């Protein structure tokens, strides 16, 4: 078994003990966290990652999804196929979480080893995103793994769920990328985590930011806060957007009604160019919704 060099990394735990592994991941930035921090992820951003690291009590362990179970089975299949291609019996799945000695805030879980290679395994349905290249979010991940594991290269193996095709690539350690991108970004972010100071993290319009802000400020305390005068301009912009949205929504409803009137009792209205509108009956059963609370911004109200 290929073992990471002890002078570069420290073994923390194994993912087989999931509660311990999840707890250990809170103590640093994992390779799968890095794309969120760098704005490369479709599953979170820097602000949501900050909440994950500073408010870990909010995390709920969800049972593995069928896709996640399938991914693990395909990873086992993939490393076995790679071992056949490399004609070696020195291979295996790992799952150990390691911490960098030089940069203790950096963590990485190694998926597998193959001979003298540290291996990152992935399964995906989005084959087009690869197109012969390593996507930026994966490139960031494997470079952080190279740092933590002390590797000069990471072997990346991917299997596409749609057809079983494989993408295999040796990704050399990119020290310039590590020094110029990974280390500055992660060091600055981890200082925010330690200081419990999210100031400076981007507030965008994503659902991840909305959810993160709600978790950071879950309760109202009844006091009024006077906003900076710069928010007058934002309030004016918001009013203009809301007015435009209202007019567009009225127009949308009118167009829909004109189309519905023309279709009549048919299930579909077909345009000369081939596009079509469905006008079908949908039956909705009664459902019980679990009670919940949330905060949202509304307004501006009153006069400026």
HUPE-V396239 format. One record per residue. N is the residue number from 1. RES is the residue in one small letter. SS is DSSP state (@ for helix, = for strand, . for the rest). D_LAST is the distance of its C-alpha to the last C-alpha in Angstrom with 2 decimals. Layout:
BEGIN
N/RES/SS/D_LAST  N/RES/SS/D_LAST
END
This chain:
BEGIN
1/x/./69.32  2/x/./67.22  3/x/./65.65  4/x/./62.78  5/x/./63.96  6/x/./63.64  7/x/./62.65  8/x/./59.48  9/x/=/58.35  10/x/=/58.53  11/x/=/59.08  12/x/=/56.69  13/x/=/57.49  14/x/=/58.15  15/x/./55.84  16/x/./58.54  17/x/./57.32  18/x/@/53.81  19/x/@/52.33  20/x/@/53.68  21/x/@/52.54  22/x/@/48.95  23/x/@/48.90  24/x/@/50.31  25/x/@/47.74  26/x/./45.00  27/x/./46.65  28/x/./45.81  29/x/=/44.51  30/x/./46.75  31/x/@/47.61  32/x/@/45.81  33/x/@/42.66  34/x/@/42.66  35/x/@/41.37  36/x/@/38.22  37/x/@/37.69  38/x/./38.33  39/x/./36.11  40/x/./39.26  41/x/./39.22  42/x/./38.26  43/x/./38.42  44/x/./35.85  45/x/./34.13  46/x/@/34.03  47/x/@/31.38  48/x/@/33.32  49/x/@/36.48  50/x/@/35.03  51/x/@/34.39  52/x/@/37.93  53/x/@/39.42  54/x/@/37.48  55/x/./37.15  56/x/@/40.52  57/x/@/40.80  58/x/@/38.30  59/x/./40.75  60/x/./42.92  61/x/./46.23  62/x/./46.53  63/x/./49.97  64/x/./51.03  65/x/./50.18  66/x/@/53.02  67/x/@/51.73  68/x/@/51.85  69/x/@/55.37  70/x/@/56.43  71/x/@/55.05  72/x/@/57.19  73/x/@/60.26  74/x/@/59.72  75/x/@/59.33  76/x/@/62.71  77/x/@/64.19  78/x/@/62.74  79/x/@/64.09  80/x/@/67.48  81/x/@/67.49  82/x/@/66.53  83/x/@/69.39  84/x/@/71.76  85/x/@/70.57  86/x/@/70.98  87/x/./74.31  88/x/./73.65  89/x/./73.98  90/x/./71.89  91/x/=/68.53  92/x/=/66.40  93/x/=/62.98  94/x/=/61.37  95/x/=/57.96  96/x/=/58.16  97/x/=/55.00  98/x/=/55.51  99/x/=/53.67  100/x/=/53.96  101/x/./55.90  102/x/./54.42  103/x/./50.84  104/x/./50.72  105/x/./47.16  106/x/=/48.48  107/x/=/50.13  108/x/=/51.85  109/x/=/53.83  110/x/=/56.88  111/x/=/57.68  112/x/=/61.32  113/x/=/63.98  114/x/=/66.50  115/x/./69.35  116/x/./67.79  117/x/=/64.35  118/x/=/61.24  119/x/=/59.77  120/x/=/56.27  121/x/=/56.51  122/x/=/53.96  123/x/=/53.96  124/x/=/51.48  125/x/./51.17  126/x/./49.28  127/x/@/52.18  128/x/@/50.40  129/x/@/48.10  130/x/./51.22  131/x/./52.99  132/x/./55.46  133/x/./52.89  134/x/./51.45  135/x/./47.73  136/x/@/45.47  137/x/@/44.54  138/x/@/48.26  139/x/@/49.19  140/x/@/46.82  141/x/@/48.38  142/x/@/51.96  143/x/@/51.33  144/x/@/50.02  145/x/@/53.06  146/x/@/55.28  147/x/@/53.86  148/x/@/54.33  149/x/@/57.75  150/x/./59.05  151/x/./59.84  152/x/./60.64  153/x/=/59.86  154/x/=/58.37  155/x/=/59.99  156/x/=/57.42  157/x/=/58.68  158/x/=/56.67  159/x/=/57.79  160/x/=/55.96  161/x/./55.97  162/x/./56.16  163/x/./59.59  164/x/./60.86  165/x/./60.85  166/x/=/60.45  167/x/=/58.72  168/x/=/60.43  169/x/=/59.50  170/x/=/60.32  171/x/=/57.17  172/x/=/58.17  173/x/./56.31  174/x/./53.77  175/x/@/53.59  176/x/@/51.26  177/x/@/48.69  178/x/@/49.22  179/x/@/48.80  180/x/@/45.90  181/x/@/43.85  182/x/@/44.95  183/x/@/45.64  184/x/@/42.56  185/x/@/40.16  186/x/@/41.91  187/x/@/42.46  188/x/@/38.80  189/x/@/37.75  190/x/@/40.41  191/x/@/39.37  192/x/@/35.89  193/x/@/37.70  194/x/@/39.94  195/x/@/37.15  196/x/./34.90  197/x/./32.13  198/x/./30.35  199/x/./28.14  200/x/./28.63  201/x/./29.45  202/x/./27.62  203/x/./24.88  204/x/./25.38  205/x/./24.83  206/x/./28.28  207/x/@/29.30  208/x/@/31.05  209/x/@/27.87  210/x/@/26.20  211/x/@/29.36  212/x/@/29.75  213/x/@/26.31  214/x/@/27.03  215/x/@/30.37  216/x/@/29.09  217/x/./26.53  218/x/./28.18  219/x/./26.99  220/x/./23.91  221/x/./24.71  222/x/./22.25  223/x/./20.54  224/x/./16.90  225/x/./16.21  226/x/./13.58  227/x/./12.89  228/x/./13.54  229/x/./11.12  230/x/@/12.92  231/x/@/11.29  232/x/@/7.97  233/x/@/10.55  234/x/@/12.08  235/x/@/9.19  236/x/@/9.07  237/x/@/12.82  238/x/@/13.08  239/x/@/11.47  240/x/@/13.94  241/x/@/16.69  242/x/@/16.27  243/x/@/16.41  244/x/@/19.40  245/x/@/20.95  246/x/@/20.79  247/x/@/22.52  248/x/@/25.00  249/x/@/25.80  250/x/@/26.54  251/x/@/28.75  252/x/@/30.46  253/x/@/31.33  254/x/@/32.68  255/x/@/34.87  256/x/@/36.14  257/x/@/37.06  258/x/@/38.86  259/x/@/40.83  260/x/@/41.62  261/x/@/42.88  262/x/@/45.11  263/x/@/46.52  264/x/./47.39  265/x/./49.81  266/x/./50.47  267/x/./49.30  268/x/=/48.36  269/x/=/47.42  270/x/=/48.83  271/x/./47.60  272/x/./50.25  273/x/./49.38  274/x/./50.00  275/x/./46.52  276/x/=/46.02  277/x/=/43.76  278/x/=/44.83  279/x/./44.36  280/x/./46.01  281/x/./45.95  282/x/./44.65  283/x/./45.75  284/x/./43.74  285/x/./45.54  286/x/./43.97  287/x/./42.89  288/x/./41.97  289/x/./38.99  290/x/./39.06  291/x/./36.28  292/x/./33.65  293/x/./30.20  294/x/./27.40  295/x/./23.84  296/x/./21.20  297/x/./17.55  298/x/./15.56  299/x/./11.96  300/x/./9.07  301/x/./8.84  302/x/./6.78  303/x/./3.78  304/x/./0.00
END
